[in-house]
Structure formats: C-alpha cells, structure tokens
Amino acid sequence: MKLLFVEKNEKTSLIVLSIIGLCLYQGIKAQKGLPKPVLFAEPSSVVAPGTNVTLGCSALELTSQELLFTLSKAGSPGYPHPKKTGSEARFSLPSVKVRDAGSYSCFYSERRPAKGKSETSETLDLVVTGSLPQPSLQALPTAKVSLNGRVTLRCVLPMKPSLGSVMFMWLKAGIPEPLGRALQQSQRWADFTLLSVRVQDAGSFRCVYYEKTVQPRASEPSEPLHVCVTGEKGTRLRTPS
C-alpha cells in the first residue's frame, strides 16, 4: 500500500510540474508578443497622383486563427480590416491624392482577447509626386562607368531648401521601390553611390525629394539619367535581359 501511495504522489507531482511548465511557457510567449508584420505597397510606395495603390500587411507566419488587421497613418485614425483566416490583409487606396501621402504602419491581433496584438510594423512612407519643383540628377564623375568602377548619383534641389527636413530618394526604371534614401536638413543635394558597378547596374535613374512631415509634399521626378557600363577597352556592355 505504501508503494502505491508513493507512485500516486509522483504521478501527481509530474502533472503539477507539467501544468506549471505550460503556464510558464504561455506566460513567456505572451510577454514576447506576436511577431511584427511587414507592410508593403503595390505597385510602389512612390507614385504619381491618380495611381491605384494597395497597402498589404503580412503576418508572415501562416495561421488558421481569425485575425484582425489595422492600418494606421500618422496623424489619422486607423483603418481596421477584418479577416477571418490567412496571414495577410490588403487595403485599397484608389486614385491616390497628395492627402493620401504619409507614414503608414500596421499591426494585427487574434480575435481571442487573451492573445493581444502584434508588434507594429516598420513604417512605410507613401509618396505622391508632383507638388514641388523638379530636382536635377547628375552622375559624378560621369554616367559612363567602367565595370567594377563606381559612380555617384547626386540629386540637387532647384533652390535652397526652406522645407526643413528633406528626404531624397533614387529610383531606377524597372525596380518598383527606391534604391536608396537620404535625409538632409541644410544642403541642396544628397549623394547615392554605386560601388563596384556591375552590368546589371546600367539603366535609367531618376530622383525625387519630399518633405519629412506628417502631410508631406513631394517633387516631380527628375529627368532620367542614363548610366552605361563599359568593358576594359571602353566597349559598352549589354544589360542582361
């Protein structure tokens, strides 16, 4: 009888320890929170007025839980988007206007209240071009670059900046998102350098600048600048199709 009593106590202890371990695991998981989603724009985060834009919020991890996604814009209320299953929500911004420009972020939550909400995504700046004068784009030292060489693309404001903080962006034809960004507060220009140039770096480039404010205005894109890549003897190399 004594042996049976000890086994029962050991079994009970194991059950209790298992319950405690489960509670600790759930507590740690709850403290850690749900992973932050990724926010992206289609066809691009830099668009002309009148473009139909979709902002997608992706939870990345596949789930069968019911999720509620919320899109937020700095200075504006959020836009909740109910979604019964899946791990992604899409928010449509038809025929965007300058007032639609700004910094967006998103988060999601499982419908069961105990799960709480995810971390907030990284911010995405939606830029609607055309409200400010066009900048110019220069290649330094030249737009004809030898293979493995380097070229600096300088974006120059049409006037001395009086806008406060200005964000510069460099765009390349065929690539939807900016290649780079640079924040300036006093200079009329900003540089973006292509190091160890490859054949794939040849192409048509433009630059844009915009105010780094809650309701930003953006410039017209610069005139295109064509960068060509040459071989050792100066022959132009054809970009792979």
N, C-alpha and C positions, 0 to 999 in steps of 0.2 A: 504493500500500500504506500509505503514511504517513497519507493522508486517512482511509482505512478504520479505521486504528488509533485516530485521534482521535475519530471518531464513536462507536466502540465504548466508549471511555472515557467520553465524555459521556453515553451511554445508561446505562452502569453507575453513573455519578455520580448521575443522576436517580433511578435505582431506589433507591440507597442513601439519598439525601435523602428520598425518599418514605417509606421504611421508618422513618427517624429521626423524620420528622414524625408518622407514625402512632403510633409509640411514645410520643412526647411528648404527643400528644392523649389517648391512653389513660391515660397517667400523670396528666395534669391531671384527666381525668374521674374516675379512681379516687380522687384526693385530694379532689375535690369531694364524692364520695359520692352515693348515691341520694337523691332528694328525700324530705323527710319526709311521711308520710301524714297524713290527717285522721281524727280519732276522733270519732264522733257516737253519740248514744243515741236509741233509738226505744222507746216513744212520747215519752219525755222523760228528762232527766237528774235531774229532781225527781219522785219517785213515792211512792205510798203502799205500805206493806208488802203483799206478795201479788201485785204487778204483774209481769207477764212483760216483761222488758226485753231488748232486743237492742243490743249494742255493735258498731258497724260500723267497720272500719278500711279506709280507702280510699287506694290508692296514687295516685289521681287520673290518672296517665298510663296510657293503655291499653297493654297489653303481651301478647305471646304467650308470654312466658317463664313457667317454673314458679316460683311464688312461695310462700314460707313466711311466714305472718303470726304474730306473737306478741303476745298481750295481757298487760300487766303491771299489777299492782295494788301500790301502795306497801305494803311490809311483808309481801307474799305472793309465792310463786313465780309464774312466768309460765305462760301457757296457750297452747302452740303450736297453731296451726291450719293443717294442710297444705292447700294449694290448688294444683291443677295448672295452671290457666290463669285469666286475668282479672286484675283490679286491685283487688279488694275481698274482704274476709272478714267474716263475721258470727259473733259469739259470743253464745250464748243464755244468759241468766240467768233461769231460770224461778222464778216466785213469790219475788221478792226479799225478803230479810230485812235487819235492821239490820246484820248482819255482812257483807253484800254492799256496804254503803256504803263509799266511799273514793275515792282518787285513782287513776285508770286512765290508762295510756298504751299505745301500740302501736308496733311497727316491723315491717318486712318485709325479706326477703332473697331474692335469686335463688338457685336451687338450685346453680348453679355456684359453687364456693367462691371463685373469683377475684373475683367481683363484690362480696363483702362484704355488709354490711347497710345499711339506710337510716338516716337520722337518726330520732330518736324523735319521735313526735307531741307536740303540746301536750297537757298533762294535762287530763283531764275528771273533774270531781267528780260522782260518783253519789250523790245524796242520797235517803235513805229516811226519810220523815217519820214523826212520831208519838211520838218518845221523850222530848221535852222539852215544857214548858208552852207554850201558845199565846201568841204576841205579839199586840199590837193595832196597827192601821193607821189613821193619821189623815191627813186632807188639809188642808194649810195654804196659804192662809188658809181655803179652803172647797172642797168637792167639786164645786161648781157654777162652772165656769170659762168665761170668755168666749173666743170664737175668737181665736187668736193670743196669748192670755194665758199664764200659767204657773201651775203648781200643784206643790207639794212633797208627796210621799208619805212620811210619817215612820213607820217601823217601830219599835215600842217593846217592849223586853223586859218580861216580867211581874215581874221582880225585878232587883236589882243584879247585874251579871254576875260570876260566880265561876268561869267556864269557861275563862279565859284568852282566847285569840283567838276571836272570834265572827264568822262570815260571815253577812251579811244578804243576802237575795235578794227581788226583787219579781217577782211573776207576774201575768199578765193572762189572763183567760179567752179561749180560742181560739188562744193562742200557746203552743206546747209548751215553749219554753226561757225562762229568766228574762230579763226586760228589763234587769236590772242587778244588780250585786253590790257590796257594800261591807264591808271588813274593819274591825272595831272591837276595841279591847283594854280599854277602860275605860268608855266611855259606855253608857248604857242604850238608846240609839236610834241610828238611822242614817237619812239622808235620800236620797231619789231624786227629782230634779226633772224634770218635763216642761216643756220650753221651747217657746214659740211653738206652743201647743196647736192641733191640727187636729181636724176632725170624727172622724177615724179613731182618735184617742186616747181617745174616750169608751169606757166599758166597766167591767167588774168586775175589781178588783185585789185581790190578797192578798200577804202577805209571809211569809217563812219565815226562820229562823236555824238555824245548825248550828255545832258545834264544828269548828275547823280543826285536826283531829288525824288520826293515821293511821287510827283507827277512830272516825269521827265519829258523833255522835248529832244528830238534827235535830228541830225542833219540829213540832207540828201547824201547818198553815197558819192564818193569822189569819182572822177573819170577813171576808167580802167587803166591799169598799168600792166603791161605785158612783160613778164620775166622769161627769158630764154636761157637754156643751159647748153653750154658748148663743150666739145671734147678738148683733148690736149692741143690739137692744131687749130682750134677755133671753129671747128665744124659744129653746126647746130645739131643737137641730139633730139631725136623724135620722142615725145612723151608716149609711154606705152598706153595702148587703148584698153 
